[in-house]
């Protein structure tokens, strides 16, 4: 996987579970194939939306191994590393390369709020342990550590650190990164409700959440925007916005699983401590989803770049 391939739509895939609390690989494959059929460009496994914090180390490895088999080299398979200590993150990186991953998404250390020097040392240690290309996940809102442009300057000497999942909620970071680094780092928007704005500012891709339920619409927005067909992209994006806002809630997993269930691409089962939503909360979210489904836009024809 080269630096040029960090572009397009990368779903942060859900991890479906059976009623016996096992990974539902049948549903996972159904969702995966629907994503590929819609034209996505890669997948991210075991992120927050994939309930990584509830998966065992073996389950994460098994999920990656199964996904690699299912994908069969059609698209890149990216696996997430979200660990508390450097040695555990290095072990994950080594295992991911052994298990067939095409790349890594790497979070700063969890729980401990590392300072700039510690965060850089962590990233460098993991990157030096693997030949896999890496996308840094920059999300100070949720993980309390910001990877600044000065830090990216220091990381630029590591050739396998190639991209950033931009989730700072500051769309001007796209311009700042492009001004400072040109094409050295690919930028993928990580916040659904800012995706079109960041694509129009030059972001190379979109790591999406609601794409799990609506892959066709997500892919269309990206390619229409990149083709300069902004009005058509905006029309779909405006329809999509009430659904995209489900991605920026603490219960994004339950909400997006419910949306994907309504489109036949998931079930509602989550792993405790999460619980399925119910009562008035569920009615409220279902109204948003059902309204979106009732008004689902017609997708115009467009050509994907070769």
C-alpha positions in Angstrom: 0.0 0.0 0.0 1.5 3.3 -1.1 0.9 6.9 0.0 -1.3 7.5 -3.1 -3.8 4.9 -1.9 -4.9 6.8 1.2 -7.9 8.3 -0.5 -11.6 7.8 -1.0 -14.1 6.3 1.4 -12.9 4.1 4.3 -15.9 2.8 6.4 -15.1 2.4 10.1 -16.9 -0.9 10.1 -19.3 -2.1 12.7 -18.6 -5.3 14.5 -21.9 -7.3 14.5 -22.5 -9.8 17.3 -24.8 -12.8 17.7 -27.3 -13.2 20.5 -24.6 -15.5 22.1 -22.2 -12.5 22.2 -19.9 -13.9 19.4 -18.8 -11.9 16.4 -21.4 -12.5 13.7 -19.2 -13.2 10.7 -22.1 -13.9 8.4 -23.6 -10.4 9.0 -20.1 -8.9 8.8 -19.5 -10.4 5.4 -22.9 -9.2 4.2 -22.1 -5.7 5.3 -18.6 -5.8 3.8 -19.8 -7.0 0.4 -22.4 -4.2 0.3 -19.7 -1.7 1.0 -17.4 -3.0 -1.7 -20.3 -3.2 -4.2 -21.0 0.5 -3.4 -17.4 1.4 -4.4 -15.7 2.1 -1.1 -11.9 2.3 -1.2 -10.8 0.5 2.0 -12.0 -0.6 5.4 -11.0 0.2 9.0 -11.5 -2.6 11.5 -11.7 -2.4 15.3 -12.2 1.3 15.8 -14.5 3.0 18.3 -17.5 2.3 16.1 -16.3 -1.3 15.8 -16.5 -1.6 19.7 -12.8 -2.3 19.9 -12.7 -1.6 23.6 -14.9 -4.6 24.2 -13.0 -7.0 21.9 -10.4 -9.4 23.2 -7.0 -9.3 21.6 -7.7 -12.7 20.0 -11.1 -11.5 18.7 -9.3 -8.5 17.1 -6.8 -10.8 15.4 -9.6 -13.2 14.3 -11.6 -10.3 12.9 -8.6 -9.1 10.9 -7.8 -12.6 9.6 -11.4 -13.2 8.5 -11.7 -9.8 6.9 -8.5 -10.3 4.9 -9.8 -13.6 3.6 -13.2 -12.1 2.6 -11.6 -9.0 0.9 -9.1 -11.1 -1.0 -7.0 -8.2 -2.1 -9.8 -6.2 -3.5 -9.4 -3.2 -1.2 -6.9 -2.3 1.6 -7.7 -3.6 5.1 -6.7 -1.2 7.8 -6.8 -2.3 11.5 -6.9 0.0 14.4 -4.4 0.2 17.3 -5.7 1.7 20.5 -3.6 0.6 23.4 -2.5 1.9 26.8 1.2 1.2 26.6 3.8 1.2 24.0 4.8 -2.5 24.2 1.2 -3.6 23.7 0.8 -1.3 20.6 4.0 -2.6 19.1 2.8 -6.2 19.6 -0.5 -5.3 17.9 1.4 -3.8 14.9 3.6 -6.9 14.6 0.6 -9.2 14.8 -1.3 -7.1 12.3 1.5 -7.4 9.7 1.6 -11.1 10.3 -2.1 -11.4 10.0 -2.3 -9.7 6.6 -3.3 -6.1 7.3 -2.5 -3.6 4.6 -2.2 -0.7 7.0 -2.7 0.6 10.5 -4.8 3.4 12.1 -2.9 4.5 15.2 -4.3 6.4 18.2 -2.2 8.1 20.8 -1.8 6.2 24.1 -5.1 5.7 25.9 -6.0 6.7 29.4 -2.7 8.4 30.2 -2.6 11.9 28.8 0.8 11.8 27.2 2.6 15.1 26.6 4.1 16.0 23.2 7.4 14.2 23.7 5.8 11.1 25.0 3.2 10.9 22.2 5.9 11.3 19.6 8.0 8.6 21.2 5.0 6.3 21.2 4.2 6.9 17.5 7.9 6.5 16.5 8.3 3.3 18.4 5.2 1.7 16.8 6.1 3.0 13.3 9.6 1.6 13.7 8.3 -1.9 14.6 6.5 -2.4 11.3 6.7 -1.8 7.6 3.0 -1.2 7.3 1.7 2.2 6.3 0.1 4.2 9.2 -2.7 6.7 9.5 -2.5 8.8 12.7 -5.9 9.3 14.3 -6.0 12.9 15.5 -9.0 13.3 17.8 -8.3 15.5 20.7 -12.0 16.0 21.4 -12.4 12.3 22.4 -8.9 11.2 23.3 -7.6 14.5 24.8 -4.3 14.5 22.9 -3.8 16.7 19.8 -1.2 15.9 17.2 -0.1 19.3 16.1 1.4 20.3 12.8 4.8 20.7 14.6 4.4 17.1 15.8 3.6 16.0 12.2 6.8 17.8 11.1 8.8 15.5 13.4 6.9 12.4 12.3 7.5 13.3 8.6 10.9 11.6 8.7 9.1 8.2 9.2 8.1 7.2 5.7 5.4 4.7 6.8 3.5 7.4 8.7 1.5 8.5 5.6 -1.9 9.8 6.6 -4.1 11.4 9.2 -7.6 10.8 10.2 -8.6 14.5 10.8 -11.1 14.6 13.7 -10.1 17.8 15.5 -13.4 19.4 14.4 -11.4 22.3 13.0 -11.8 22.3 9.3 -9.0 24.8 8.9 -6.6 22.1 9.8 -7.0 20.7 6.3 -5.6 23.9 4.8 -2.9 24.2 7.4 -1.7 20.7 6.7 -1.8 21.2 3.0 0.0 24.5 3.2 2.8 23.1 5.4 3.2 19.6 4.0 1.7 19.6 0.5 1.0 16.0 -0.3 3.3 14.4 2.3 0.4 13.4 4.5 -3.0 12.3 3.1 -5.9 13.8 5.0 -9.0 11.8 5.6 -12.0 13.5 7.4 -13.0 11.5 10.5 -16.2 13.5 11.4 -19.2 12.7 9.3 -20.8 16.1 9.8 -17.8 17.9 8.4 -17.0 15.5 5.5 -18.2 17.6 2.5 -16.6 20.7 3.8 -13.2 19.0 4.3 -13.4 17.3 0.9 -14.0 20.6 -0.8 -11.0 22.0 1.1 -8.8 19.3 -0.2 -9.2 16.3 2.1 -8.2 13.1 0.3 -10.8 10.8 1.8 -13.4 10.2 4.5 -13.3 7.6 7.3 -17.1 7.3 7.7 -19.6 6.1 10.2 -23.0 6.3 8.6 -21.5 4.8 5.5 -22.1 1.5 7.4 -25.8 2.0 6.7 -25.7 4.2 3.6 -22.6 3.3 1.5 -24.0 4.3 -1.9 -24.8 7.8 -0.8 -21.5 8.3 1.0 -19.5 7.2 -2.0 -21.5 9.4 -4.3 -20.9 12.5 -2.2 -17.2 12.0 -2.3 -16.9 11.4 -6.1 -19.4 14.1 -7.0 -17.5 16.6 -4.9 -14.1 15.5 -6.3 -15.5 15.9 -9.8 -16.6 19.5 -9.1 -20.3 18.6 -9.1 -20.7 20.4 -5.8 -24.4 21.2 -6.1 -25.3 17.6 -6.6 -23.0 16.5 -3.8 -24.5 19.1 -1.5 -28.1 18.0 -2.2 -27.3 14.5 -1.0 -25.3 15.8 1.9 -28.1 18.0 3.1 -30.5 15.0 3.0 -27.8 13.0 4.9 -27.1 15.5 7.6 -29.7 14.4 10.2 -28.4 10.9 9.9 -24.7 12.0 9.9 -25.4 13.7 13.3 -25.9 10.2 14.8 -22.1 9.8 14.4 -21.3 12.6 16.9 -23.2 11.3 19.9 -21.8 9.1 22.8 -24.2 6.4 21.7 -23.0 6.5 18.1 -22.5 2.7 18.1 -26.1 1.9 19.1 -27.5 4.6 16.7 -25.5 3.6 13.7 -26.1 -0.1 14.3 -29.9 0.7 14.4 -29.6 2.6 11.1 -27.6 -0.2 9.5 -30.2 -2.7 10.8 -32.9 -0.7 9.0 -30.9 -1.0 5.8 -30.2 -4.7 6.3 -26.5 -4.3 7.0 -26.3 -5.0 10.8 -28.3 -6.0 13.8 -28.9 -4.0 17.0 -26.8 -6.3 19.3 -24.1 -4.5 21.1 -21.6 -5.7 23.7 -22.0 -4.6 27.3 -21.6 -2.3 29.0 -23.4 -0.8 26.0 -27.1 -1.7 25.8 -29.5 -1.4 22.9 -31.5 1.7 23.0 -35.2 1.5 23.8 -38.3 3.5 24.7 -38.6 7.1 23.8 -34.9 7.3 22.8 -35.3 4.6 20.3 -38.5 6.2 18.9 -36.6 9.5 18.4 -33.7 7.8 16.5 -36.0 5.7 14.5 -37.9 8.8 13.4 -34.7 10.3 12.0 -33.7 7.0 10.3 -37.2 6.4 8.8 -37.5 10.0 7.6 -34.2 9.6 5.8 -35.3 6.3 4.3 -38.6 7.8 3.1 -36.8 10.7 1.4 -33.7 8.8 0.1 -32.3 10.8 -2.8 -31.8 9.5 -6.3 -28.1 9.2 -7.0 -27.0 10.8 -10.3 -24.7 9.0 -12.6 -21.0 9.7 -12.1 -17.7 8.3 -13.2 -15.1 7.1 -10.8 -11.6 8.2 -11.6 -9.4 5.5 -12.9 
